[in-house]
Amino acid sequence: GQNIDQPTEMTATEGAIVQINCTYQTSGFNGLFWYQQHAGEAPTFLSYNVLDGLEEKGRFSSFLSRSKGYSYLLLKELQMKDSASYLCAVRTDTGGSYIPTFGRGTSLIVHP
Amino acid sequence: DTEVTQTPKHLVMGMTNKKSLKCEQHMGHRAMYWYKQKAKKPPELMFVYSYEKLSINESVPSRFSPECPNSSLLNLHLHALQPEDSALYLCASSQDQGAFTDTQYFGPGTRLTVL
């Protein structure tokens, strides 16, 4: 099975930087995704890491360390609209299928 | 077109009703998924269709019946649901579930309330 752990809730100030961590324990690791989900809406794809290192996309960056079973999502220059749930999803190879399992999500609250 | 569409957006039904949820994508994706999401919980996988064949059924009760009429459409037929089935039902699609770099794209969801 898989064990994915994220903080339940974080708060930050508009304009600041926040780092959301995700740790996982799994076999057959095949990639890690970050999704953003606003309340009552669908998850939207943010980033994908399969090799160690940092992937940067504008204000959002995602880091992966496979040996440590660890990833983080870094959000810079926070805006009020960044208030949302951030889901870490780990994909494993299960007999030729690569389907991600979602963590519980981190609810980020950005205040003025 | 990078959009997955779902209808209806909201659905209220009684426990004896029969209704269907619909999902459509025109990205040429060959894998389609149904997820159920309760408030403040992550999405839970229900069914996966790959190349129009059911490849994964996560022990979902038979009151939920999926159907994939063609590669662009995915339905979820509902019958004799329980109030605890009330949730956000998300459809997703991806290029190929067996592909190393496969990424899922989600529709906006159907908010289902069972009375």
Interface residues (C-beta under 8 A of the other chain):
Chain A: N30 G31 F33 Y35 G40 E41 A42 P43 T44 F45 Y48 V50 L87 G96 S97 Y98 I99 P100 T101 F102 G103 R104 G105 S107
Chain B: V4 Y33 K40 K41 P42 P43 L45 V48 S50 S55 I56 L88 L90 Q97 G98 A99 F100 T101 D102 T103 Q104 Y105 F106 G107 P108 G109 R111
